[in-house]
């Protein structure tokens, strides 16, 4: 903790003209920005999505193994 933390108020972020900026809203509006690909790479998918993908892959593997066992 910095000793100056107590003295600095939690002021909202401002733009160059000094007007307050809602950064969350701004970031949500900027979905097509140049960082979208990086965000998708860095932000992990939920465990539920990964589990569903794994289950789907397992069904495909099981189907292929049945076909191989049947000689098709």
N, CA, C and O atoms as a GROMACS GRO file, in nm:
protein
  288
    1UNK      N    1   0.083  -0.118   0.000
    1UNK     CA    2   0.000   0.000   0.000
    1UNK      C    3   0.088   0.124   0.000
    1UNK      O    4   0.185   0.134   0.074
    2UNK      N    5   0.052   0.215  -0.083
    2UNK     CA    6   0.125   0.339  -0.097
    2UNK      C    7   0.076   0.439   0.007
    2UNK      O    8  -0.046   0.450   0.027
    3UNK      N    9   0.163   0.513   0.075
    3UNK     CA   10   0.118   0.609   0.176
    3UNK      C   11   0.030   0.719   0.118
    3UNK      O   12  -0.046   0.782   0.191
    4UNK      N   13   0.040   0.744  -0.013
    4UNK     CA   14  -0.044   0.846  -0.076
    4UNK      C   15  -0.181   0.796  -0.114
    4UNK      O   16  -0.265   0.875  -0.157
    5UNK      N   17  -0.207   0.665  -0.100
    5UNK     CA   18  -0.336   0.609  -0.136
    5UNK      C   19  -0.449   0.673  -0.057
    5UNK      O   20  -0.558   0.693  -0.110
    6UNK      N   21  -0.425   0.704   0.069
    6UNK     CA   22  -0.528   0.762   0.153
    6UNK      C   23  -0.566   0.902   0.106
    6UNK      O   24  -0.680   0.946   0.125
    7UNK      N   25  -0.473   0.972   0.046
    7UNK     CA   26  -0.493   1.111   0.009
    7UNK      C   27  -0.554   1.127  -0.130
    7UNK      O   28  -0.608   1.233  -0.162
    8UNK      N   29  -0.546   1.024  -0.214
    8UNK     CA   30  -0.596   1.032  -0.350
    8UNK      C   31  -0.741   0.986  -0.354
    8UNK      O   32  -0.769   0.870  -0.323
    9UNK      N   33  -0.834   1.074  -0.393
    9UNK     CA   34  -0.975   1.031  -0.400
    9UNK      C   35  -0.996   0.939  -0.520
    9UNK      O   36  -0.918   0.942  -0.615
   10UNK      N   37  -1.100   0.858  -0.514
   10UNK     CA   38  -1.134   0.768  -0.624
   10UNK      C   39  -1.214   0.846  -0.728
   10UNK      O   40  -1.336   0.836  -0.735
   11UNK      N   41  -1.145   0.923  -0.808
   11UNK     CA   42  -1.209   1.005  -0.911
   11UNK      C   43  -1.237   0.919  -1.033
   11UNK      O   44  -1.157   0.832  -1.067
   12UNK      N   45  -1.352   0.943  -1.101
   12UNK     CA   46  -1.380   0.867  -1.223
   12UNK      C   47  -1.283   0.905  -1.333
   12UNK      O   48  -1.232   1.017  -1.335
   13UNK      N   49  -1.257   0.813  -1.424
   13UNK     CA   50  -1.167   0.844  -1.536
   13UNK      C   51  -1.227   0.956  -1.622
   13UNK      O   52  -1.349   0.966  -1.635
   14UNK      N   53  -1.141   1.037  -1.678
   14UNK     CA   54  -1.186   1.148  -1.763
   14UNK      C   55  -1.115   1.143  -1.898
   14UNK      O   56  -1.007   1.085  -1.911
   15UNK      N   57  -1.178   1.206  -1.996
   15UNK     CA   58  -1.115   1.214  -2.127
   15UNK      C   59  -1.024   1.337  -2.132
   15UNK      O   60  -1.003   1.402  -2.029
   16UNK      N   61  -0.970   1.369  -2.248
   16UNK     CA   62  -0.874   1.479  -2.260
   16UNK      C   63  -0.935   1.614  -2.225
   16UNK      O   64  -0.864   1.706  -2.183
   17UNK      N   65  -1.066   1.628  -2.242
   17UNK     CA   66  -1.131   1.756  -2.210
   17UNK      C   67  -1.174   1.764  -2.064
   17UNK      O   68  -1.225   1.867  -2.021
   18UNK      N   69  -1.155   1.657  -1.988
   18UNK     CA   70  -1.190   1.656  -1.846
   18UNK      C   71  -1.329   1.603  -1.817
   18UNK      O   72  -1.371   1.601  -1.702
   19UNK      N   73  -1.401   1.560  -1.921
   19UNK     CA   74  -1.536   1.504  -1.900
   19UNK      C   75  -1.523   1.360  -1.852
   19UNK      O   76  -1.434   1.288  -1.897
   20UNK      N   77  -1.611   1.317  -1.760
   20UNK     CA   78  -1.606   1.178  -1.712
   20UNK      C   79  -1.635   1.079  -1.825
   20UNK      O   80  -1.715   1.106  -1.914
   21UNK      N   81  -1.569   0.965  -1.819
   21UNK     CA   82  -1.585   0.861  -1.920
   21UNK      C   83  -1.625   0.732  -1.850
   21UNK      O   84  -1.559   0.688  -1.756
   22UNK      N   85  -1.734   0.671  -1.897
   22UNK     CA   86  -1.775   0.541  -1.845
   22UNK      C   87  -1.696   0.436  -1.923
   22UNK      O   88  -1.736   0.397  -2.033
   23UNK      N   89  -1.585   0.390  -1.866
   23UNK     CA   90  -1.494   0.302  -1.940
   23UNK      C   91  -1.556   0.166  -1.969
   23UNK      O   92  -1.525   0.106  -2.072
   24UNK      N   93  -1.642   0.117  -1.882
   24UNK     CA   94  -1.706  -0.012  -1.908
   24UNK      C   95  -1.796  -0.001  -2.029
   24UNK      O   96  -1.791  -0.085  -2.119
   25UNK      N   97  -1.877   0.102  -2.032
   25UNK     CA   98  -1.966   0.122  -2.145
   25UNK      C   99  -1.886   0.144  -2.273
   25UNK      O  100  -1.922   0.091  -2.379
   26UNK      N  101  -1.779   0.222  -2.264
   26UNK     CA  102  -1.696   0.248  -2.381
   26UNK      C  103  -1.635   0.118  -2.434
   26UNK      O  104  -1.632   0.096  -2.555
   27UNK      N  105  -1.586   0.034  -2.344
   27UNK     CA  106  -1.524  -0.090  -2.387
   27UNK      C  107  -1.626  -0.185  -2.449
   27UNK      O  108  -1.594  -0.256  -2.545
   28UNK      N  109  -1.747  -0.187  -2.397
   28UNK     CA  110  -1.851  -0.273  -2.453
   28UNK      C  111  -1.891  -0.228  -2.593
   28UNK      O  112  -1.921  -0.310  -2.679
   29UNK      N  113  -1.891  -0.097  -2.615
   29UNK     CA  114  -1.924  -0.045  -2.747
   29UNK      C  115  -1.814  -0.072  -2.848
   29UNK      O  116  -1.840  -0.078  -2.968
   30UNK      N  117  -1.692  -0.088  -2.802
   30UNK     CA  118  -1.576  -0.107  -2.890
   30UNK      C  119  -1.547  -0.255  -2.910
   30UNK      O  120  -1.432  -0.298  -2.896
   31UNK      N  121  -1.648  -0.333  -2.941
   31UNK     CA  122  -1.631  -0.478  -2.955
   31UNK      C  123  -1.555  -0.517  -3.081
   31UNK      O  124  -1.495  -0.624  -3.086
   32UNK      N  125  -1.557  -0.434  -3.183
   32UNK     CA  126  -1.491  -0.467  -3.308
   32UNK      C  127  -1.351  -0.406  -3.316
   32UNK      O  128  -1.295  -0.392  -3.424
   33UNK      N  129  -1.296  -0.372  -3.203
   33UNK     CA  130  -1.164  -0.309  -3.200
   33UNK      C  131  -1.054  -0.407  -3.236
   33UNK      O  132  -1.077  -0.527  -3.254
   34UNK      N  133  -0.937  -0.354  -3.247
   34UNK     CA  134  -0.823  -0.435  -3.288
   34UNK      C  135  -0.780  -0.535  -3.182
   34UNK      O  136  -0.700  -0.624  -3.211
   35UNK      N  137  -0.830  -0.522  -3.059
   35UNK     CA  138  -0.789  -0.613  -2.952
   35UNK      C  139  -0.884  -0.731  -2.934
   35UNK      O  140  -0.863  -0.814  -2.846
   36UNK      N  141  -0.988  -0.739  -3.015
   36UNK     CA  142  -1.086  -0.846  -2.997
   36UNK      C  143  -1.022  -0.985  -3.007
   36UNK      O  144  -1.052  -1.073  -2.926
   37UNK      N  145  -0.936  -1.005  -3.105
   37UNK     CA  146  -0.870  -1.135  -3.120
   37UNK      C  147  -0.784  -1.170  -3.000
   37UNK      O  148  -0.784  -1.284  -2.955
   38UNK      N  149  -0.714  -1.073  -2.948
   38UNK     CA  150  -0.631  -1.094  -2.830
   38UNK      C  151  -0.719  -1.124  -2.710
   38UNK      O  152  -0.688  -1.213  -2.631
   39UNK      N  153  -0.830  -1.050  -2.696
   39UNK     CA  154  -0.920  -1.073  -2.584
   39UNK      C  155  -0.975  -1.216  -2.586
   39UNK      O  156  -0.984  -1.280  -2.482
   40UNK      N  157  -1.011  -1.264  -2.703
   40UNK     CA  158  -1.065  -1.399  -2.714
   40UNK      C  159  -0.958  -1.503  -2.683
   40UNK      O  160  -0.989  -1.609  -2.629
   41UNK      N  161  -0.834  -1.474  -2.716
   41UNK     CA  162  -0.725  -1.567  -2.690
   41UNK      C  163  -0.692  -1.571  -2.541
   41UNK      O  164  -0.671  -1.679  -2.485
   42UNK      N  165  -0.688  -1.456  -2.479
   42UNK     CA  166  -0.648  -1.448  -2.339
   42UNK      C  167  -0.761  -1.488  -2.246
   42UNK      O  168  -0.737  -1.558  -2.147
   43UNK      N  169  -0.883  -1.447  -2.275
   43UNK     CA  170  -0.996  -1.475  -2.188
   43UNK      C  171  -1.035  -1.621  -2.201
   43UNK      O  172  -1.073  -1.665  -2.310
   44UNK      N  173  -1.025  -1.696  -2.093
   44UNK     CA  174  -1.058  -1.839  -2.103
   44UNK      C  175  -1.207  -1.862  -2.120
   44UNK      O  176  -1.290  -1.785  -2.070
   45UNK      N  177  -1.240  -1.968  -2.192
   45UNK     CA  178  -1.380  -2.007  -2.205
   45UNK      C  179  -1.425  -2.068  -2.074
   45UNK      O  180  -1.344  -2.113  -1.993
   46UNK      N  181  -1.553  -2.070  -2.054
   46UNK     CA  182  -1.604  -2.127  -1.931
   46UNK      C  183  -1.580  -2.278  -1.931
   46UNK      O  184  -1.569  -2.340  -2.036
   47UNK      N  185  -1.573  -2.335  -1.813
   47UNK     CA  186  -1.554  -2.479  -1.800
   47UNK      C  187  -1.670  -2.554  -1.863
   47UNK      O  188  -1.650  -2.660  -1.922
   48UNK      N  189  -1.790  -2.499  -1.851
   48UNK     CA  190  -1.908  -2.566  -1.908
   48UNK      C  191  -1.895  -2.579  -2.060
   48UNK      O  192  -1.927  -2.684  -2.116
   49UNK      N  193  -1.850  -2.474  -2.125
   49UNK     CA  194  -1.833  -2.478  -2.271
   49UNK      C  195  -1.729  -2.583  -2.308
   49UNK      O  196  -1.749  -2.660  -2.402
   50UNK      N  197  -1.618  -2.585  -2.235
   50UNK     CA  198  -1.513  -2.684  -2.264
   50UNK      C  199  -1.563  -2.826  -2.239
   50UNK      O  200  -1.528  -2.917  -2.314
   51UNK      N  201  -1.643  -2.846  -2.134
   51UNK     CA  202  -1.697  -2.979  -2.106
   51UNK      C  203  -1.790  -3.023  -2.219
   51UNK      O  204  -1.787  -3.139  -2.260
   52UNK      N  205  -1.873  -2.930  -2.269
   52UNK     CA  206  -1.963  -2.964  -2.379
   52UNK      C  207  -1.885  -3.000  -2.505
   52UNK      O  208  -1.920  -3.094  -2.576
   53UNK      N  209  -1.779  -2.925  -2.532
   53UNK     CA  210  -1.696  -2.955  -2.648
   53UNK      C  211  -1.629  -3.091  -2.633
   53UNK      O  212  -1.619  -3.167  -2.730
   54UNK      N  213  -1.582  -3.123  -2.513
   54UNK     CA  214  -1.518  -3.252  -2.488
   54UNK      C  215  -1.618  -3.366  -2.504
   54UNK      O  216  -1.584  -3.470  -2.559
   55UNK      N  217  -1.741  -3.347  -2.456
   55UNK     CA  218  -1.843  -3.450  -2.472
   55UNK      C  219  -1.877  -3.474  -2.618
   55UNK      O  220  -1.895  -3.588  -2.660
   56UNK      N  221  -1.884  -3.366  -2.695
   56UNK     CA  222  -1.912  -3.379  -2.838
   56UNK      C  223  -1.800  -3.454  -2.909
   56UNK      O  224  -1.825  -3.540  -2.993
   57UNK      N  225  -1.675  -3.420  -2.876
   57UNK     CA  226  -1.562  -3.491  -2.935
   57UNK      C  227  -1.562  -3.638  -2.895
   57UNK      O  228  -1.531  -3.725  -2.977
   58UNK      N  229  -1.598  -3.667  -2.770
   58UNK     CA  230  -1.601  -3.807  -2.726
   58UNK      C  231  -1.708  -3.884  -2.801
   58UNK      O  232  -1.686  -4.001  -2.836
   59UNK      N  233  -1.824  -3.823  -2.828
   59UNK     CA  234  -1.930  -3.891  -2.905
   59UNK      C  235  -1.879  -3.924  -3.045
   59UNK      O  236  -1.906  -4.032  -3.098
   60UNK      N  237  -1.805  -3.830  -3.106
   60UNK     CA  238  -1.750  -3.853  -3.240
   60UNK      C  239  -1.648  -3.966  -3.238
   60UNK      O  240  -1.645  -4.051  -3.327
   61UNK      N  241  -1.563  -3.968  -3.136
   61UNK     CA  242  -1.463  -4.074  -3.121
   61UNK      C  243  -1.533  -4.209  -3.105
   61UNK      O  244  -1.494  -4.307  -3.169
   62UNK      N  245  -1.635  -4.213  -3.020
   62UNK     CA  246  -1.709  -4.337  -2.999
   62UNK      C  247  -1.773  -4.387  -3.129
   62UNK      O  248  -1.772  -4.506  -3.157
   63UNK      N  249  -1.827  -4.293  -3.208
   63UNK     CA  250  -1.889  -4.330  -3.335
   63UNK      C  251  -1.785  -4.388  -3.431
   63UNK      O  252  -1.810  -4.488  -3.497
   64UNK      N  253  -1.670  -4.325  -3.438
   64UNK     CA  254  -1.562  -4.374  -3.525
   64UNK      C  255  -1.514  -4.511  -3.479
   64UNK      O  256  -1.491  -4.599  -3.562
   65UNK      N  257  -1.498  -4.530  -3.350
   65UNK     CA  258  -1.452  -4.659  -3.297
   65UNK      C  259  -1.554  -4.769  -3.328
   65UNK      O  260  -1.515  -4.882  -3.357
   66UNK      N  261  -1.684  -4.739  -3.323
   66UNK     CA  262  -1.786  -4.838  -3.358
   66UNK      C  263  -1.775  -4.876  -3.506
   66UNK      O  264  -1.786  -4.994  -3.541
   67UNK      N  265  -1.754  -4.775  -3.591
   67UNK     CA  266  -1.742  -4.803  -3.734
   67UNK      C  267  -1.619  -4.889  -3.762
   67UNK      O  268  -1.624  -4.980  -3.845
   68UNK      N  269  -1.509  -4.860  -3.695
   68UNK     CA  270  -1.388  -4.938  -3.714
   68UNK      C  271  -1.408  -5.081  -3.665
   68UNK      O  272  -1.364  -5.176  -3.730
   69UNK      N  273  -1.474  -5.097  -3.552
   69UNK     CA  274  -1.498  -5.230  -3.497
   69UNK      C  275  -1.591  -5.311  -3.587
   69UNK      O  276  -1.577  -5.433  -3.596
   70UNK      N  277  -1.686  -5.242  -3.654
   70UNK     CA  278  -1.780  -5.311  -3.744
   70UNK      C  279  -1.717  -5.337  -3.881
   70UNK      O  280  -1.773  -5.412  -3.961
   71UNK      N  281  -1.603  -5.278  -3.908
   71UNK     CA  282  -1.534  -5.297  -4.034
   71UNK      C  283  -1.584  -5.207  -4.145
   71UNK      O  284  -1.556  -5.231  -4.262
   72UNK      N  285  -1.656  -5.104  -4.110
   72UNK     CA  286  -1.708  -5.010  -4.212
   72UNK      C  287  -1.612  -4.898  -4.234
   72UNK      O  288  -1.638  -4.810  -4.316
   0.00000   0.00000   0.00000
